[in-house]
């Protein structure tokens, strides 16, 4: 009786909970220290490898960039599909290019639910372009681009029967590199997917995304040159990683470690898996990083067409002929949607100009995912990247223009759900440039500020190179450069907790004993709740400090570079708009386009049933302003079954675009010519009309303007009113298994 009374006493229960919690917390502390020891040992083992990476797949070396005439530290490998994954060699290959932004390669395929993983599940052959920790002598960004062109040529040669050129995925910093190459060698590319990739480097809105102010606040790129000189001609990628970590101090200083400490029994493997990549720092040549900072992040010259190659060729993103898929997120404070999308505003006056260049741009904006999550999150891989992989051929045949992709979960109410692969239905809706402008952007005053920061950077860099750089280069020896690299704070935190530290041997032994006697606290222990409360307060304090620092940084940047005196001193007129980045359409291209327009107009009356069916389908479908994968899957039926032998994807794409442009140029003439294109055989006409109707009904009911246009098409096909809704019996039903045909 006495023991029962004691057990019900609040103070006794509190004491018992405290003892239980202290035991649990002590054990977790030891296990957490041992995880840090494992992280340190993993780091030392990883960096000791000749070609460290975090790919979760076996790979076969195809081309070694070090053996090229202009050697680079990049390589092309073929991903060997794991057991149970069937690859269709007739499907276009995927080539994933990982960012060289301080970390080592492999994050695009470091687990099953990754960009590489979902592409292989969709049946695509996969290749990966990675890199070694040390750059080759005299390696430049241009050399890397030329090497990657050779890699793509090799991939194309290995898949002569593939139904389309490779789809190339560029993550983060690899995104702008892929876009540069695609503008120089457009014939090598199928669709281009850029994930979390900065392309408009000044863009943003006030109160958010302060990383764009960093260059100006540091006085420009002279500090980049100094860091490279202190590294003996190499830039330590650990500094780039440090910049990422500084964007979220609560996660860097607390949350990441606390999450492991609080869930020490379950989080070790996930934490160590990520840290193997996060700590795999790589180096860049001074010339490479200086190009990136001067030409891109501070100069913002990419969309402006002010980047030239050594042979004088200008980088013009309007030269890209393949569909461009842009994946960004509102939760990304490194590459916000404005930096991912505003290059479109820099290049084009309106959607008609996008179409004039024959470009198709599809973008999707995630609501919450952070920068790394765009290309490492398993949830994102299973949704957005899986949909892109499954529907990449369908994206490739979209008519030129600007679209936003959205994803709707499949359910019992989803019509024709069998036509959509996976758990989501992808929809592409037509957009205008105003939809991108609505996300916010810079004012004229902001543009002047960034232009001023750019010119200040140029002055400071010139001064550094003339007065300081010669002295630094004479002082820094290879031994000193290596020593300073080892002393970088990010490297020290790995080394300090590795088994090289003699104190960690005791931690390892103690951790083994703790695992044998582990006693986790019960989930209702009040001290665990108190622990969570303290953690949230720490996070809140660090977030508040970050917000105040970011607000101060923005205010300083806006005030300093908004000064009329400073602007006038560096040659920026405080009263006028800064130089426009808009480029006029080249005269030669305009002449070619006018010639092509004349050709298309002259060909309106040429063709047969296939041309008529595609033209009619585009006319009716454009009334919706959107298309989803069910309609596009049904469209394969027209490609496969209507009017003779099947055509290749590239031929079908050309056919769709030609008919689309004919409708844009002269819709009345294009529609009026349809009856002359049709065969006399009414059964063939009915079959084609039935296929058109089935494509349109695959994703939504036919009503309103769509129904009105379909009725007009029926008249053009010479059908009687009673035949419009009549079931066409001699057309085979949809076969979802025939997606790859």
N, C-alpha and C positions, 0 to 999 in steps of 0.2 A: 504493500500500500504506500509506504514511504517513498519507494523508488518511482512509482507512478506519479505521485504528487510532484516530485522533483522534475520529472520529465515534462510535466505540463507547466512548470514555472517559466514565465517569459524570460527571465534572466538566464535560467539554465539553458533554455533553447537557444538564446542569443550566444551564450558562451560556446555551446556545442557547434553552432553554425560558424562561429569565429574560428574555432579549432579546425573544423572541416575545411574552411576556406583557406586558412594559412597553410595547411598541409597541401591542398591543391595548388595554391599559388606558388609555394616553394618548389613543388615538383615541376610545375609549368615553367618556372624560371630556369631550372636546370635543363629541361628539355629544349627550351627556346635557345639557350646558349649553345646547346649541342647542334641545333639546326643551323645556327650561325657558323659553327665549326664546319659542318658539312658543306655549307655554302662557300666558305673560304677554300676548302679542299677541292670542291667542284670547280671553283674559279681557277685555281692553280693548274688543275688538270686540263681545263678547257683551253686556257691561253697557251699551254705548252704544245698544243697540237699544231701541225703545219697548216691545216685547213679546218679550223674550228667552225662548226655550224650547229644549228639546233633543229635541222630537218628530222622529222619523225619517219622518214621513208628512206629506203635504200636508193642509191642513185648511181648512175653510170656516167662517167666523164665522157663528154662528146667533143668539146673543144677547150683547150687551155689557152687563155689569153696571153700568158707569159711567153708563148712560142710564136706569137704573131710578129710580123715585120715591125710593127709599132707596139711593143709589148705593154700589156696592162695586167693588173692583178685580178681580173675577172675570169670566170669560167662558165661554160654551158654544160649542164648535166641533164640527163633524162631521168625522170622519176620512175622507178620500177614499181608497178602497181602491186599492192599487197594481195595476198590470197583472198579470193572471193570478189575481186573487182575486175570486171570485164571492160576492156578498152576497145572501142570501135575505131579502127585506123582510118575509116573514111570520114570521121568527124574532125573538125578543125582542131589542131593542137592548141593548148594553152601554154603561155610562157609567162611565168611569174618572176618579176624583178623586185628584189627586196631593197629597202632604202639603205644607203651607206651614210647614215646620219649619226655616226658614233658607235653604233652597235654592229655586231657581226651578222651574217646572213642566216636565213632559215625560218624567220618568223612567219612567213606566208605558208609554211607547211610543217609547223612544229607539233601538230596534233591532227587527229582524224577530221575533226570539224574545223577545217581551215580552208583557205582559198584553193590550195592544191587538192585537198581531200574532197571537197564538194565537186570540183571540176572532174576528177577521176570517177566519182560516183555517177556523174552525168555521162560517162563514157568517153571523155576527151583524153587523148594522150597529153601528158604534162611534162614540161621542161622548166628548169629553174636556172636563173642567172644569178650567181653568187660571187663572192670576192674573198680575197685573202686579207689578213690583218695589215700587211705592209704594202704600200703602193710601189709600183715599179719606178725606177728613175725616169724623170722627165714625163711622167704620166700626166695627162690633162683630161679635162672633161670631154673635149673634142675627141681625143684618142679613144676614150671609153665608148663614146657614141659610135665611132667607126667600128670598134670591135663588136659591139652589140648588133650592128648591122650585119656583120659576118655571121654572128650566131643565128640571127633570124634567117639568113640565106640558107644556112645549114639545116635548120628545122624545116624549112619549106622543101628543101631537096629530099629530106627523109620522108616526106608525106606527099608524094606527087598526086595521089588519088584523093586527098582530103578535099572536102566540099567547102573550101574557103581558106583564106590566109590565116595565120595564127592570131588568136586573141591574146593581146599582151596586157598584163596587169602590172601597173606601176604603183607601188605603195609609198606614200609619204614623199620623201625626197626623190625616190625613183620615178614618181609621177611626172615631174617636170622634165626629167631626163628622157623618159619615154616620149613625151610630147615633142621635145626638140628633135629626137631622131625621126619620129613619125612625120614631122614637117619636112625633114631633109630627104627621107627615103619612103614616101607614102606607099610605094608599090609593095613594100614588104609586110604591110600590116592589114590584118582584119580589124575587128573592133578593138578599141583601146579603152581599158578601164583604169581610171586614176582614182585611188582611194586615199582620202585625207591628204591630198597633194596641193601645196600652195602654188598658185599660178598668177595671182594678182596680189603682190606682196604688200602694197600700202593699204589695201582695202580693209574696212571694218567700220564699227560704229563706236561712238563715244560711250565710255563706261564699261566696255568689254574688250577682251582680246588685246591686252597691253603689250604683248610680245612684239608687235609691229613697231613699237616705239624704241625698242632696245638699241638699234643701230644709232639712232640720233642721240639718245641719252649717253652713249659711250663715246660720242664724238666721231662716229663713223668706223670705217674698217681698218684704221691704223692699228687698233688693238688686235685684230685678226692677224695682221702682218707681224706684229710683235710676238704673238703667241707662236706663230710658225717659226720665227727666227730663234726663239728660245728652245724650240724643239729640233733645232738643227736642220731646218728646211721641211719639217713635217708638222702637221697640225694634229694634236692629240684628240681623238674622238671623244675622250672622256669629258672634255669641256662642253661638247654638244649635249651629251647626256646630262651634264650638270645644269645646262640651260633648261632642259625639259623638267628636271626635278624642281628647279626654282619656281616653276609655274604653279606648283601645288605643294606648298611646304607642309600642310597638315598631313597629306599622304606620305610625303617623303620622310618627315621627321617623326611621324607618329602612327598613322592609320595602318600603313603597310606592315610594320612590325607588330603593332598591337593585334592586328587580325590573326597573325600567326601565334602570338602569345596566348590569346584568349581561346583559340581553337587548335591548340598545339597537337592534339591527338589526330586531327584530320587534315590540317592545312600544309603539312611539311612538303609533300610531293608537289602540290601545285605551286607553292612558293619557290621551291628549288628549281622547278622546271622553268619558271619565268626568269628567275635570277640568273640562270645559266646564259640566257640571251642578254639580259639587261647589263650584265657585267662583262660581256665579251667585247670590250672596246677595240676599235680599229683606228688606224691612222689615215690621213689624207696628205697628199703633197701640198706644199704651200700654194702652188699655182691653182690647184683644184679648189681649195677653200676660198681663195681670194676671188676666183671667178664667181663662185656661188654667192658670196656676200656682196661683191661690187656690182655684178650684172643683174642679180636677181633680187636679193632681199633689200638692199639699199637702193640700187639703181632702178629696179622695177622695169627692166628693159625687155623682158620676154614678150609680153603681149604687144609692146610698142614696136617690135620688129627692129630693135636696135642692137641685136646680137649678131655678130658675123663670125663665120668660120675662117680658118686660115687661108682657104682658097677664095675668100671674098663672098661666099654664098651667105645670104641673109636668112636667119631663122624666121619663118613666117608661119604661124600656126594655122593660117587660112589654107595652107597647102595640104593639110591633112584631109584625106578623102574617105577614111573609114569612120564609122560611127564612134563617137566619143561618149563614154559613160562616166559621169562624175558622181562620186559617192562622198558625201560630207555630212557633218552633224552640227547641230546647234550646241551640243555639249562639248565640242572640240575647241579648247582655248588656244591651241597651237595653230591649227588651220581652220578657222571659222568659215562658214558658208560663203562669206563675201570674198575671202581670199581664194576659195576653190572655184567661184563662179564668175566673179566680176571681170575676168579676162574676156568673157563673151561681150560685155558692154563696151570694152575697149576696142574690140575688133569689128563689131557689126553695128550698123545703124538700126536695123530691125530684123525680123525673122525672114523677110524677103531676101535680105542680103545673105543670111545664112544659107538660104536655098540657092541663091545665085552661085555660091561657091560649092554647091552640091554636098553640104555637110549635114550630118545628123548628130545632134547633141541631146543626150538623155541624162538628166540629173535626178538624184534623189537625196533628200535631206532628212537625216535621222533626228529625232527630237532630243535625245539625251546622251547617247553614247559618247565617251571621251575619245581622244585622239588615237590612243593605242587600240582601243576596242574596235575601231573601224576595220582593222585588219588582223586582230588577234582574238576577238571575242568569238566563242563558240556559237552563241546565240545569233550573232550577226552572220557568221559563216553559214549557219543552217537556214537563214532566211534570205537576206539580200544577196550574198555571194552565191548561194545555191540557186536562186532564181536567175541571176545573171548567167550562171553557167548553163543552166537548163535551157535558157531562152536566148542565148547569144546569137544563134542563127536567125532567130525571129527579129531581134534588134537590128540585125544587119540588113534586113529588107525594109525597114521603116522608111517611108519617104523622107526626103530632106526636111529639116526644120528643127524646132526646139521642143522637147518633151520633158515632162516630169514623171518619173516612175513611182508608183505607189504599190503597196502590197496588202492584200486583203486575205484574211484567214479563210481557208475552205471550211465549209460546214454543210450540214444536211440540206440547207436551203440553197446552196450554191448550184446554179444551173450548169449542166454539162460539166460537172466536176472532173469527169474522167479525161477531159481535154487539157487539164492543168496538172503539171508534174509537181509532186511534193505537197506540202501543207499550205501553200500560199498561191494566190492568183496575182500575177504581176499585171499592172495596168499602166499604159503610157498615155498621158493626156497632153494635148497640144498646149504650149505656153507661149507667151510673148516676153520681150525683154522687160516689160513693166513688172512681170512677176518676179524677176530677179531684183529689179530696182526696189521693189516693195520690202525686200529684206534689209534695206538700209545701206548706207555707204558714205563716202566722203563728200564733203562740201567743197566748193572752189577754194575756200580758205584752207581746208585740210590739205588739198592737193598742193597748194603753195608751200605749206609747212614741210611736207615730205620732199618736195623739190629742193627746198632750202637745206634740209638735212642731207640730201644727196650731195649737194655742192660743197657743204662744209666737210663732208667725208672726203671728197676728192682733194680739197685743200690740205686737210690734216694728213691724209695718206702721202701726198706729195712731200709734205714737210718731214714726215717721219722717214721716208725713204732717202731723203737728201741728207738729213742731219743726224739721225739716230741709227738707222739700220746698219750702216757700215760698221759702227762701233759694236753693236750687238753681235753681228756676225763674226767679228774678230774674237769676241770674248767667249762665245759658246762653242765648246768642243763636243764631239760625238758622245764622250763619256758624260759630260755635264748634262747634255740633252736627255740621255737615257736615265740619269739619276733623277732629274726633275720629273720625268714621266712616272717613275716608280713612286714618287712622293705625292702624286696627285691624291687628293682626299678620297675620291671614289675608289681608287685602287687600294689605298691604305685600309679602308674599312673591311675589305675582303681579306687582305693579308693578315690583319691584326687578329682576326678570329679563326684563322686556319690552324691546322695542327702544327705549323711552324712555330706558333706561340707555345712555349712549354707549359703554360698554365692550362691550355685547352686539353691536355692529356688527362688531367684530373676531371675535367668536365665530361669527357667521353666516358670514363669509368663510372662516374657518379650517375650519368644518364642511363647507363645500362642497368644499374641497381634500381633507379626510379621506375623504369619501365616495368620491372618485375613486381614492384609494390605500388603501382599507380592507383590512386584513389581520387577520382574526379569529384568535385563538389556537386551536390544535387542541383538541378536546374532552378529550384525555388529558393536557393540559398540567398538571403538578403544581401550578403556582401558582394555576390556576383552582380546584382542589380546596382549596388553602389559603385562597383568597378566600372560598369557601363556608363553610369552617369558622369563619373570623373572623366572617362575617355571622351564623351561627347562635349564636355566643357573644354577639354584641351583642344579638340578639333575646332570648336567654335572660336576659341581664343586665337588659334593659328590662322583660321580663315579670316577673322576680323583684321588681324595684323596684315595678312596678304592683301585684303581689299583696300586697306588704308594705304599700303605701299603702292598698289596699282593706281589708286586715285591720285596719289602724289606724283607718280611717274607721268601719268597722263597730263596733269596740270602743268608740270615742268616742261614737258615736250611742247604742249600747245602754246605756252607762254614764250619760251625761248625761240622756237622756230616760227612763231607767229609774229615776232617782233618786226615791224616794218624796217627798222634800221638794219637788222641782220639780213633780212631779205634783200634790201637794196645793196648791202655790202657784197653779197655773193652773186649779184646780177639777176635777182628775181624781182620783177616789178610788183610791188605790193598792191597796186591798183588794178592789175589785169589778171586774167586767168593764166595759169601755168601752161607751158607747151602741151598741146593735145597728144595723146598716145594713139589716137585714131589714124589709121593708114588709109589713104585713098586706094581704090582698086587699081592695080597696075594697068596701064593702057593696053599692054599685050594681052592680059587676061580678059579685059573688057571686050577686045576685038574677037578673041576666041569664043567668049560667051555669046556675043551677038551672032557670030557665025553658027554656033550651035543652036541658038534660038530659031534662026532661019531654017536650019535643017529639020528641027522638030516640027515646026509648022508645016513644012513641006511633006512630012511623013504622017500627018494626022490621018490621011485616008489609006495608009498602008497597013498591012497586017491581016490577021484572020481572027478566028474565034477566040484564041487565047488573049490577043491584044484587046479585043472587044470586052471580054469578061473581066479582065483586070481593070480596064478603064471604067467600066460600069460599077465595079465593086468599090473602087476608090471614090467615085462620084457619090455613091450612096453613103459609104462609110464615113466620109469627111463631115457629114452632117452631125455626127456625134462628137467630133473633136477629140476622140480617144479611141484606143484599141487595147484589148488585153490579150493575154497569152492564149485564151480559148479561141478567140477570133483568128489569131495568127496561126494557131495550130490547124484550125479549120482551113485557113488559106492554103496550107500545104496541099489540100485536096485539089484546089484549082491548079496548082503547080504540077501535081502528080497525075491528075486524071483528065483534065480538060484539054481537048484539041491535040491529040497526038502524043508523041513520045515525051517523057519527062525531060525537063531542062535542069542544068546544074544550078546551084545556088547563086553563083555569080551572074549567070545568064538571067535567072529569075529576078535578081536584084536590079539588073539593068532594065529589064522589061518593066518592072514596077515603077522605077524612077522616070523612065521615059513617058509612060502613060500619065503619071502624076504631073509632070511638067507640061505635058500637052493640055491637061485640064486647067492648069494655072495660066497658061499663055492664052488660050482661047477656048473657054469651056463650051460655048455654044457650038463652035465648029467641031470640037472633039466629040461631043455627044451626037451631033448631027451625022457624023461619019460612021457611027456604030452600025446601022443597018447594012451598009455596004461591006462591012467586014465579016458579017455573019454568013454561015453556009445556008444553002437552000433547005437542007435537011432539018425539019422542025424538031425531030427527036434530039438532035445535037443541041439545038437552041434551048430546048426545055431542060436538058441535062445541065447546060452551062448556067441557066437561070436558077435552077435548083441548087447548084453549088454556091452561087452568089447568096441566095437566100439563107442557106444553111450557115455560111460564114457569118452573116450578119446576126443570125439568131443564136449563135453559139454563146454569146456573152450577155445578151439582153433581148427583151422583146422588141419587135419591130412596130414602131408607132410614130406619130407626129411627122416631122420633116423626113425622117428616115423612110417611113412608109410611103410618103408622097413621092420621094425620089425613086423608091423601088418600083412604084407603079409606073413612073415615067420610063424606067429601064424596061419594064415588061412591054410597054408599048413599042419601044425601040426594037425589042426582040421579036415583035410581031405576035405576041401571045394574046389570047382571048382573055377577057376579064375573069372568067371562071378558072383559068389555068394558073393564075397568080398564086393562089394559096393551095393549089392542088399538089398532093405529094407526088414527087417524081420517083417512080418505082425502079427505073433502070440505072440509078446511081448508087454505087456501093455505100453502105453506112460508114461512118467514121471508124477508123481503127487506131486507137491511141498508141498501139505498139509500133505503128508505122512512122513515128516522129522523125526517125533518122533517115527515112527514105527520101 
